[in-house]
C-alpha cells in the first residue's frame, strides 16, 4: 500500500518553476487575461518546454521507482492558473511522463496558503511575491532563479546542495555575524559548539531527505549492486572554528550529508561547478551565481540576510 500523503515527502511546485512559461507570460502581460486564455487553448497540444526545476523534479520522483511498495515521495502542482488554462500544463506533464496527479488551480490567487494542506516540505516558484508571502507565514518556499535547463537523461543521480545558516538552520548566527563581524561570530559559535541550532525554513525537507538516504542505506545492505539516487551536500561560508556547532546540529537531528564544504568566504561557485547540483538553496542572493549559468539556484528569502 502506498504511503498516505501525511507520511510522504511532498514537494509543491508552481507551473512557472516546472515549465518555461516565458512566452505565455509575455502574452498575459502585453495582451491581458482573455488573450492569455485564447493563447493557451490554441496551443493546448503544444507541450511546454522544461523549466529550471524540471530536472530536479524528474529525479526526485524517480525515488518512487526504487521503492514502489512505499512510494515515499510526491510532487503536487500549485498554480495561479485557472483549471481551464491549466489544461495545457497537465498535458505537458503527461507529455514529459512526469507522475504528478494532485494539483490546485487558484485562478490568479497566490497558492502559498495551501502548502500545509498538501503537507509540502518545499514550495518552488518563479513568482517572488508568492515565495516571500510563504516565508512570511513560516512555510518552506524558494524562488527558482533563471538558468539554463540541463537535463541529462543518462544521469540518474539527484544532487541537492544547501547553504546552512538561514536555510537548514535559523538565522540567529547570521545576526551575530552582522552585529559583531567575524571574530565575534567565531567566539559566539565556539562558546555554543555543543548547542544545536534552531531549525530553519528547509530543516524539515533536509530531515526527510535524510530519511530517504536511510532507505537507500538499507537497499545497499540488501543488494550491494544497488545504485543510489540521492546525494546531499552542504556548502557553507562557515569554516573552523565555527564548523563544530554545525556538526553538533546535524548529529542532534540524526542527519548526515554525503558531502560538506566549509569554504570560509570562498566563492561557492568554485565548488558548485564541480558538484553540479540539480538544485542549490541559499538565503543570500550574492552566493547564487555560477559562471556557466547552468546550475539551478533557489533563493530562500528568509531572515536577516534579506532585510
C-alpha positions, 0 to 999 in steps of 0.5 A, spaced: 500 500 500 502 506 498 504 511 503 498 516 505 500 523 503 501 525 511 507 520 511 510 522 504 515 527 502 511 532 498 514 537 494 509 543 491 511 546 485 508 552 481 507 551 473 512 557 472 518 553 476 516 546 472 515 549 465 518 555 461 512 559 461 516 565 458 512 566 452 505 565 455 507 570 460 509 575 455 502 574 452 498 575 459 502 581 460 502 585 453 495 582 451 491 581 458 487 575 461 482 573 455 488 573 450 492 569 455 486 564 455 485 564 447 493 563 447 493 557 451 487 553 448 490 554 441 496 551 443 493 546 448 497 540 444 503 544 444 507 541 450 511 546 454 518 546 454 522 544 461 523 549 466 529 550 471 526 545 476 524 540 471 530 536 472 530 536 479 523 534 479 524 528 474 529 525 479 526 526 485 520 522 483 524 517 480 525 515 488 518 512 487 521 507 482 526 504 487 521 503 492 514 502 489 511 498 495 512 505 499 512 510 494 515 515 499 515 521 495 510 526 491 510 532 487 503 536 487 502 542 482 500 549 485 498 554 480 495 561 479 492 558 473 485 557 472 483 549 471 481 551 464 488 554 462 491 549 466 489 544 461 495 545 457 500 544 463 497 537 465 498 535 458 505 537 458 506 533 464 503 527 461 507 529 455 514 529 459 511 522 463 512 526 469 507 522 475 504 528 478 496 527 479 494 532 485 494 539 483 490 546 485 488 551 480 487 558 484 485 562 478 490 568 479 490 567 487 497 566 490 497 558 492 502 559 498 496 558 503 495 551 501 502 548 502 500 545 509 494 542 506 498 538 501 503 537 507 509 540 502 516 540 505 518 545 499 514 550 495 518 552 488 516 558 484 518 563 479 513 568 482 517 572 488 511 575 491 508 568 492 515 565 495 516 571 500 508 571 502 510 563 504 516 565 508 512 570 511 507 565 514 513 560 516 512 555 510 518 552 506 518 556 499 524 558 494 524 562 488 527 558 482 532 563 479 533 563 471 538 558 468 539 554 463 535 547 463 540 541 463 537 535 463 541 529 462 537 523 461 543 518 462 544 521 469 540 518 474 543 521 480 539 527 484 544 532 487 541 537 492 546 542 495 544 547 501 547 553 504 546 552 512 545 558 516 538 561 514 536 555 510 537 548 514 538 552 520 535 559 523 538 565 522 540 567 529 548 566 527 547 570 521 545 576 526 551 575 530 555 575 524 552 582 522 552 585 529 559 583 531 563 581 524 567 575 524 571 574 530 565 575 534 561 570 530 567 565 531 567 566 539 559 566 539 559 559 535 565 556 539 562 558 546 555 554 543 559 548 539 555 543 543 548 547 542 544 545 536 541 550 532 534 552 531 531 549 525 530 553 519 525 554 513 528 547 509 530 543 516 524 539 515 525 537 507 533 536 509 530 531 515 526 527 510 531 527 505 535 524 510 530 519 511 530 517 504 538 516 504 536 511 510 532 507 505 537 507 500 542 505 506 538 499 507 537 497 499 545 497 499 545 492 505 540 488 501 543 488 494 550 491 494 549 492 486 544 497 488 545 504 485 543 510 489 539 516 487 540 521 492 546 525 494 546 531 499 551 536 500 552 542 504 556 548 502 557 553 507 561 560 508 562 557 515 569 554 516 573 552 523 572 554 528 565 555 527 564 548 523 563 544 530 556 547 532 554 545 525 556 538 526 553 538 533 546 540 529 546 535 524 548 529 529 542 532 534 537 531 528 540 524 526 542 527 519 548 526 515 550 529 508 554 525 503 558 531 502 560 538 506 564 544 504 566 549 509 569 554 504 570 560 509 568 566 504 570 562 498 566 563 492 561 557 492 561 557 485 568 554 485 565 548 488 558 548 485 561 547 478 564 541 480 558 538 484 553 540 479 547 540 483 540 539 480 538 544 485 542 549 490 538 553 496 541 559 499 538 565 503 543 570 500 542 572 493 550 574 492 552 566 493 547 564 487 551 565 481 555 560 477 559 562 471 556 557 466 549 559 468 547 552 468 546 550 475 539 551 478 539 556 484 533 557 489 533 563 493 530 562 500 528 569 502 528 568 509 531 572 515 536 577 516 540 576 510 534 579 506 532 585 510 
